[in-house]
Amino acid sequence: MLDVHEISFRYPGSASHFEFDCQVAAGECLAITGPSGCGKSTLLNLIAGFLEPDTGDLLWSKTSFTSAPPWQRPVTSVFQEHNLFDHLPVRDNIGLGIDPGLKLTADDDNRIRMLLETVGLAGLWQRYPTELSGGQRQRVAMARALLRRQPVLLLDEPFTGLDHESRAILWSLLETEKHRGAAIILVSHDPDDARRLADQVKVLAS
C-alpha cells in the first residue's frame, strides 16, 4: 500500500499551504480532482521526490521513502508534457525505462517491440518524437513508464488532447497495471477517466 501520511508543504514565499493524507492499495487507482491551484500536481511531485515535504511521511508497504532521491523511489511518473527526448528514437526513449544507460539486451529489444505493438505503434521503432502525433508521443511515454515496473504509478493529466482510440489503448494498459498490482494515482479533469479506472476519488479544495 502507498501511504501518504499527513504530508504538508508550502512553496517558499507563497501563502499557499497544502496538506495531503491518503492511501492507495496495490491494484487500486485513486483519481484526484479539483480546481486549478488546489495542489494536484504538487501532491504527485512530493511523492515522486521533485519536492520535499515540510512534515509527514511517504511509505510503500510500511517502509518510508520520504528521504530517498527520486531515482531510488518505488515510483514512476507520466506527465502531460510526455517528457521524451527529441534526439532519441522511440526505441531508445522507451529503453530508458529499462536502463538509463541504454545497455539493452536482445530480450529488452523484444519487450520494447511487443509493447509498441500493444500500444498500436508497431513499425515506429526508429521514429523520433518530433515525427509523432501527440497521442503517439503519450503512448511512448506510457510504454516507457510501464516497462520500469515500479509499484507506484503517478499520472498527471495523461489523456489531455488524446483521441478516443489513444485513450482507450491507454485505459486498457492501466487496467493491466492494476491487475499486476500497481498502485496508481491519476490526476485528471475528465470524469470519464475516473469512471473507467478509479477505485476511489479524492476531491481537493482550492
C-alpha positions as CSV (number, residue, x, y, z in Angstrom):
1,M,0.0,0.0,0.0
2,L,1.1,3.6,-0.7
3,D,0.5,5.7,2.4
4,V,0.7,9.5,2.1
5,H,0.7,10.2,5.8
6,E,-0.1,13.8,6.9
7,I,2.1,15.4,4.3
8,S,2.3,19.2,4.4
9,F,4.0,21.6,2.0
10,R,4.3,25.4,1.4
11,Y,6.0,26.9,-1.6
12,P,8.7,29.4,-0.5
13,G,7.4,32.9,-0.5
14,S,3.8,31.8,-1.1
15,A,0.7,31.8,1.2
16,S,-0.5,28.6,-0.4
17,H,-0.3,25.7,2.1
18,F,-1.1,22.1,1.1
19,E,-1.9,19.1,3.3
20,F,-2.3,15.6,2.0
21,D,-3.4,12.3,3.6
22,C,-4.4,9.3,1.5
23,Q,-3.8,5.6,1.0
24,V,-3.8,3.6,-2.2
25,A,-3.7,-0.2,-2.1
26,A,-1.8,-2.3,-4.5
27,G,-4.0,-2.9,-7.5
28,E,-6.1,0.2,-6.9
29,C,-6.4,3.6,-8.7
30,L,-7.0,6.8,-6.8
31,A,-8.3,9.7,-9.0
32,I,-7.5,13.2,-7.8
33,T,-9.7,16.1,-9.0
34,G,-10.2,19.7,-8.0
35,P,-9.8,23.2,-9.3
36,S,-6.6,24.7,-10.7
37,G,-4.1,25.5,-7.9
38,C,-5.6,23.1,-5.3
39,G,-2.3,21.0,-5.2
40,K,-3.0,18.1,-7.5
41,S,0.4,18.3,-9.3
42,T,2.1,19.3,-6.0
43,L,1.0,16.0,-4.5
44,L,2.5,14.0,-7.4
45,N,5.7,16.0,-7.2
46,L,6.0,15.3,-3.5
47,I,5.5,11.6,-4.0
48,A,8.0,11.5,-6.9
49,G,10.6,13.4,-4.9
50,F,10.7,16.5,-7.0
51,L,9.5,18.5,-4.0
52,E,10.4,17.9,-0.3
53,P,7.5,18.0,2.3
54,D,7.7,20.2,5.3
55,T,6.2,17.5,7.5
56,G,4.7,14.0,7.2
57,D,5.8,10.7,5.7
58,L,5.6,8.7,2.5
59,L,5.5,4.9,2.7
60,W,5.3,1.9,0.5
61,S,4.4,-1.4,2.2
62,K,5.1,0.4,5.5
63,T,8.6,1.4,4.5
64,S,9.3,5.1,4.4
65,F,10.8,6.6,1.2
66,T,10.4,10.3,2.2
67,S,14.1,10.9,2.3
68,A,15.0,8.9,-0.8
69,P,16.1,10.7,-4.0
70,P,13.7,10.4,-7.0
71,W,15.6,7.6,-8.8
72,Q,15.5,5.4,-5.7
73,R,11.8,5.7,-5.0
74,P,9.3,2.9,-5.9
75,V,7.7,5.4,-8.3
76,T,7.4,6.2,-12.0
77,S,5.6,9.2,-13.5
78,V,3.8,10.1,-16.7
79,F,3.1,13.8,-17.3
80,Q,1.0,15.6,-19.8
81,E,4.2,17.0,-21.5
82,H,5.4,13.5,-22.4
83,N,9.0,14.1,-21.2
84,L,10.5,12.4,-24.3
85,F,14.0,13.2,-25.6
86,D,13.7,14.6,-29.1
87,H,17.2,13.5,-30.1
88,L,16.5,9.8,-29.3
89,P,14.4,7.4,-31.4
90,V,11.3,5.7,-30.0
91,R,13.3,2.6,-29.1
92,D,15.8,4.5,-27.0
93,N,13.2,6.7,-25.3
94,I,11.4,3.5,-24.2
95,G,14.6,1.7,-23.4
96,L,15.5,4.4,-20.8
97,G,12.7,2.8,-18.7
98,I,14.8,-0.4,-18.6
99,D,18.3,1.0,-18.3
100,P,19.2,4.7,-18.2
101,G,22.5,3.9,-19.9
102,L,20.6,2.2,-22.7
103,K,22.6,-1.0,-22.3
104,L,19.8,-3.1,-23.7
105,T,19.8,-6.8,-24.4
106,A,18.1,-8.7,-27.3
107,D,15.4,-9.6,-24.7
108,D,14.9,-6.0,-23.8
109,D,14.5,-5.1,-27.5
110,N,11.9,-7.8,-27.8
111,R,10.0,-6.4,-24.9
112,I,10.0,-3.0,-26.4
113,R,8.8,-4.3,-29.8
114,M,6.0,-6.2,-28.1
115,L,4.9,-3.2,-26.1
116,L,5.0,-1.0,-29.2
117,E,2.7,-3.4,-30.9
118,T,0.4,-3.5,-27.9
119,V,0.0,0.3,-27.9
120,G,-0.5,0.5,-31.6
121,L,2.9,1.8,-32.6
122,A,4.4,-1.2,-34.3
123,G,6.8,0.0,-37.1
124,L,7.6,3.3,-35.4
125,W,10.7,1.8,-33.7
126,Q,13.2,4.3,-35.3
127,R,10.9,7.3,-35.4
128,Y,11.8,10.4,-33.4
129,P,9.3,12.2,-31.1
130,T,9.1,15.2,-33.4
131,E,7.8,12.8,-36.1
132,L,4.9,11.5,-33.9
133,S,1.5,12.9,-33.1
134,G,0.6,14.0,-29.6
135,G,-1.3,10.7,-29.0
136,Q,1.6,8.7,-30.2
137,R,4.1,10.5,-28.0
138,Q,1.9,10.0,-25.0
139,R,1.7,6.2,-25.7
140,V,5.5,6.1,-26.0
141,A,5.8,7.9,-22.6
142,M,3.3,5.4,-21.1
143,A,5.2,2.5,-22.6
144,R,8.5,3.7,-21.0
145,A,6.8,4.1,-17.6
146,L,5.2,0.6,-17.7
147,L,8.5,-1.1,-18.6
148,R,10.0,0.2,-15.4
149,R,7.6,-2.0,-13.4
150,Q,7.6,0.2,-10.3
151,P,4.9,-0.5,-7.8
152,V,3.6,3.1,-7.8
153,L,2.5,4.9,-11.0
154,L,1.7,8.6,-11.0
155,L,-0.2,10.1,-13.9
156,D,-0.7,13.9,-14.3
157,E,-3.4,14.6,-16.9
158,P,-2.0,11.9,-19.2
159,F,-5.0,11.8,-21.6
160,T,-5.5,15.5,-22.3
161,G,-5.8,16.2,-26.0
162,L,-5.9,12.5,-27.0
163,D,-8.4,11.0,-29.4
164,H,-10.8,8.3,-28.2
165,E,-8.6,5.5,-29.7
166,S,-5.5,6.6,-27.9
167,R,-7.3,7.0,-24.7
168,A,-8.9,3.5,-25.0
169,I,-5.5,2.0,-25.6
170,L,-4.0,3.7,-22.5
171,W,-7.0,2.8,-20.4
172,S,-6.6,-0.8,-21.2
173,L,-2.8,-0.7,-20.4
174,L,-3.6,0.8,-17.0
175,E,-6.2,-1.8,-16.2
176,T,-3.5,-4.4,-16.9
177,E,-1.2,-2.5,-14.5
178,K,-3.9,-2.6,-11.8
179,H,-4.2,-6.4,-12.2
180,R,-0.4,-6.6,-11.9
181,G,-0.7,-4.9,-8.5
182,A,0.4,-1.3,-9.2
183,A,-0.9,1.5,-7.0
184,I,-2.0,4.3,-9.4
185,I,-2.7,8.0,-8.6
186,L,-4.4,9.7,-11.6
187,V,-4.8,13.4,-11.8
188,S,-7.5,14.2,-14.4
189,H,-10.2,16.8,-15.1
190,D,-12.2,14.3,-17.2
191,P,-14.8,12.3,-15.3
192,D,-14.7,9.6,-17.9
193,D,-11.1,8.7,-16.8
194,A,-12.2,8.3,-13.2
195,R,-15.3,6.2,-14.2
196,R,-13.1,3.9,-16.2
197,L,-10.1,3.5,-13.9
198,A,-10.7,4.8,-10.4
199,D,-11.5,2.7,-7.3
200,Q,-11.7,5.8,-5.2
201,V,-11.9,9.6,-5.9
202,K,-10.4,12.4,-3.8
203,V,-11.5,16.0,-4.4
204,L,-9.0,18.6,-3.4
205,A,-10.3,22.0,-2.3
206,S,-8.7,25.3,-3.5
